[in-house]
Amino acid sequence: MGLAVPAMTTGILTAVDKTRSGIASAVLNTTRQAAGAVGVAVFGAMTNGGAVAIVHAVGESAIISAGSLLVFGVLIFKYLKRA
């Protein structure tokens, strides 16, 4: 996560007009904070049930993360080709 945040910020702020960079930064940070809070809540709900549930939740979280990375990588590649 620490390596992704500067890259996301740079990518988004270079893709918008300089007059809207404050709004873009605010939307990025708000979305990142909200998604993090939802992710913690969902992971907590998935782990309710002991050690077996925790191992299962970690596996599902890894699959969800890999899928999200793939989807957003394709979207970024698609929209960067246009610009």
Secondary structure per residue as TSV (DSSP state, phi and psi in degrees):
chain	resnum	aa	ss	phi	psi
A	1	M	-	360.0	-39.0
A	2	G	T	-63.1	-31.2
A	3	L	T	-81.4	-25.3
A	4	A	H	-80.4	-34.2
A	5	V	H	-61.9	-48.8
A	6	P	H	-62.0	-37.1
A	7	A	H	-66.7	-42.1
A	8	M	H	-62.5	-45.4
A	9	T	H	-61.4	-46.9
A	10	T	H	-63.0	-44.8
A	11	G	H	-61.7	-42.1
A	12	I	H	-73.1	-43.3
A	13	L	H	-71.0	-25.5
A	14	T	H	-81.3	-16.1
A	15	A	H	-88.8	-10.0
A	16	V	S	-113.3	162.5
A	17	D	-	-63.1	150.4
A	18	K	G	-62.2	-27.8
A	19	T	G	-71.8	-18.5
A	20	R	G	-111.8	12.9
A	21	S	H	-67.2	-32.0
A	22	G	H	-65.5	-42.8
A	23	I	H	-65.9	-42.9
A	24	A	H	-62.3	-42.0
A	25	S	H	-64.5	-41.3
A	26	A	H	-65.5	-42.5
A	27	V	H	-65.0	-42.2
A	28	L	H	-60.1	-49.7
A	29	N	H	-66.8	-39.2
A	30	T	H	-65.4	-43.5
A	31	T	H	-63.9	-42.0
A	32	R	H	-63.5	-42.3
A	33	Q	H	-67.1	-44.3
A	34	A	H	-65.4	-43.0
A	35	A	H	-65.1	-37.0
A	36	G	H	-64.4	-41.9
A	37	A	H	-65.9	-42.8
A	38	V	H	-64.9	-40.8
A	39	G	H	-61.5	-42.4
A	40	V	H	-65.0	-42.0
A	41	A	H	-64.9	-43.8
A	42	V	H	-66.1	-43.8
A	43	F	H	-63.0	-39.7
A	44	G	H	-61.6	-40.3
A	45	A	H	-68.5	-35.7
A	46	M	H	-69.1	-29.4
A	47	T	T	-87.9	0.1
A	48	N	T	-69.6	107.8
A	49	G	T	141.2	15.4
A	50	G	S	96.9	-168.8
A	51	A	H	-64.7	-39.6
A	52	V	H	-63.4	-40.5
A	53	A	H	-65.7	-35.7
A	54	I	H	-66.1	-45.4
A	55	V	H	-61.8	-42.9
A	56	H	H	-63.4	-42.2
A	57	A	H	-65.1	-38.5
A	58	V	H	-64.2	-41.7
A	59	G	H	-63.2	-45.3
A	60	E	H	-64.7	-39.3
A	61	S	H	-63.0	-39.0
A	62	A	H	-64.5	-41.2
A	63	I	H	-65.7	-43.4
A	64	I	H	-63.1	-42.9
A	65	S	H	-63.6	-43.7
A	66	A	H	-64.9	-41.2
A	67	G	H	-63.8	-42.6
A	68	S	H	-63.6	-42.8
A	69	L	H	-60.5	-42.4
A	70	L	H	-64.4	-47.0
A	71	V	H	-62.0	-47.9
A	72	F	H	-70.1	-31.1
A	73	G	H	-63.7	-41.7
A	74	V	H	-65.1	-43.4
A	75	L	H	-63.6	-42.8
A	76	I	H	-63.8	-44.9
A	77	F	H	-60.7	-41.2
A	78	K	H	-63.4	-46.6
A	79	Y	H	-80.4	-25.2
A	80	L	H	-72.9	-28.3
A	81	K	H	-66.0	-31.5
A	82	R	H	-70.5	-37.2
A	83	A	-	-78.0	360.0
